[in-house]
Structure formats: structure tokens, C-alpha cells
Amino acid sequence: MGVLICEHIRTGGKRCGSPALAGQRFCYYHTGQYQAMPMTTMFVEENPNVPKGEIPVSGFQVPFLDDAAAIQIGFMQLIHGVAHFRLEPRRAKLILSALHGAAANLGRMDAALAKCEAAKKQPGGVGVRAATEERTG
């Protein structure tokens, strides 16, 4: 029997592709994510009886930020929350900063992954370890 693959489907529709943990449906990363993160990606009204003129407090449900599509959804949710007065400006700025950080990290992760994949394909069996050692010096 072959190795089971993580069942997580990224927001963009692509499957994770990592090996699943023994006896689990997900890889190490996504097993932890499913336990820690909310499963919805919509605003949750926490106090519908807000006096007129005040911003209603809404819970911002963060999507899994594991690919570009998920980060884009996070930006769209943020825009929606600000446009419909569902988020306080200070909170919106913090979320915007976090989404920018996630987008920057995703770019660095993709570049590192591409470098590791290229190292695996080189003749002589150079693998991931050599590529990561090169980065760390």
C-alpha cells in the first residue's frame, strides 16, 4: 500500500501533496491547522444590538493562509469588513499588516521550494539538505 497524501485542499483548489501522518487524513502542518483555525471564512456578528452610529464588533474569521488564493480571500474579507463598517479602523490596519506579511512570506516560501526542487533534479543526488545548507551558509 502506498503513502497516503494529505487531504487538505488549498483555497485555490490545489491539493496539499504532503504525506499524511500515520492514521490521519492530513499532514503534520494541516493536522495542527485544522485543530487551531476556524473552519469558516465569514464575519461572525458578536453584538447585533449596537447603538446607532457605532461600529458593530464582528469576529474576523481568518482563512488558512497557505496559498495566494487564501491570502486574496483574506484581503477581500478585509475590504468587505471595512466597506460595510464591520471592522474598527485600528483592527483593520492590524489585519492588513498581517495579510501583507503572509503575502511576503508566501513569496519567500515559493522561492525556497523552487530552489529545493531544482536541487533535487541535479545529477549526483543533490537533495533538499544541500539546498538548505547553501542558504544557511
C-alpha positions in Angstrom: 0.0 0.0 0.0 1.3 3.5 -0.9 1.8 6.5 1.2 -1.4 8.4 1.9 -1.5 12.0 0.8 -2.8 14.9 2.9 -6.5 15.6 2.1 -6.3 19.3 2.6 -7.5 21.3 -0.5 -6.0 24.7 -0.7 -8.3 27.7 -1.3 -7.1 27.8 -4.9 -8.2 24.2 -5.4 -4.8 22.5 -5.4 -4.2 19.6 -3.1 -1.5 19.8 -0.4 0.5 16.9 -1.6 2.5 16.2 1.6 2.4 12.7 3.1 -0.4 12.3 5.7 0.5 11.3 9.3 0.1 7.7 10.1 -3.6 7.0 10.8 -4.5 10.6 9.9 -6.2 12.3 7.0 -3.8 15.3 7.0 0.0 16.0 7.1 1.7 17.4 10.2 1.1 21.0 9.2 -2.6 20.7 8.3 -3.5 18.5 11.2 -2.4 21.3 13.5 -4.1 23.9 11.3 -7.4 22.2 11.4 -7.3 22.0 15.2 -6.3 25.6 15.6 -8.1 27.5 12.9 -11.8 28.3 12.4 -13.4 26.5 9.5 -15.4 29.4 8.2 -14.2 32.4 6.4 -17.0 34.9 7.0 -17.7 37.6 9.6 -19.4 36.5 12.8 -21.7 39.1 14.4 -20.8 39.2 18.1 -23.1 42.0 19.2 -26.1 42.8 16.9 -27.6 45.4 19.4 -25.0 48.1 18.8 -26.2 51.7 19.3 -26.7 53.7 16.1 -23.5 55.3 14.8 -21.1 52.8 16.5 -19.3 50.1 14.6 -20.7 46.6 15.3 -18.0 44.3 16.6 -17.5 41.3 14.2 -15.3 38.4 14.5 -12.9 38.3 11.6 -12.6 34.6 10.6 -9.1 34.2 9.0 -8.9 31.7 6.2 -6.0 29.2 6.0 -3.2 31.4 4.6 -1.5 28.6 2.8 -1.6 29.9 -0.8 -2.1 33.0 -2.8 -5.8 32.4 -3.3 -6.4 32.2 0.5 -4.4 35.5 1.1 -6.5 37.1 -1.7 -9.7 36.0 0.1 -8.3 37.5 3.3 -7.8 40.8 1.5 -11.4 40.6 0.1 -12.8 39.9 3.5 -10.9 42.8 4.9 -12.2 45.1 2.2 -15.7 43.9 2.8 -15.4 44.4 6.5 -14.1 47.9 6.2 -16.6 48.9 3.4 -19.6 47.7 5.4 -18.4 49.1 8.7 -17.9 45.7 10.2 -14.3 46.3 11.4 -12.9 49.1 13.5 -10.2 51.0 11.6 -7.4 50.1 14.1 -8.3 46.4 13.9 -8.5 46.6 10.1 -4.9 48.1 9.9 -3.6 45.2 12.0 -5.3 42.6 9.8 -4.0 44.4 6.7 -0.4 44.3 8.1 -0.7 40.6 8.9 -2.0 39.8 5.3 0.9 41.8 3.8 3.3 39.7 6.0 1.6 36.5 4.8 1.9 37.5 1.2 5.6 38.3 1.6 6.2 35.0 3.4 4.4 33.1 0.7 6.7 34.6 -2.0 9.8 33.6 0.0 8.4 30.1 0.7 7.7 29.6 -3.0 11.2 30.7 -4.0 12.8 28.4 -1.4 10.6 25.5 -2.6 11.6 26.1 -6.2 15.3 26.1 -5.2 14.9 22.8 -3.4 13.1 21.2 -6.3 15.8 22.3 -8.7 18.5 20.9 -6.3 16.7 17.5 -6.2 16.8 17.3 -10.1 20.5 18.0 -10.3 22.7 15.0 -11.2 24.6 13.4 -8.4 21.7 13.1 -6.0 21.9 16.6 -4.5 18.8 17.0 -2.5 16.9 19.3 -0.2 19.5 19.2 2.5 22.2 20.6 0.2 20.0 23.4 -0.9 19.0 24.3 2.6 22.7 24.2 3.8 23.6 26.5 1.0 21.0 29.0 2.2 22.1 28.8 5.9 25.8 29.1 5.0 
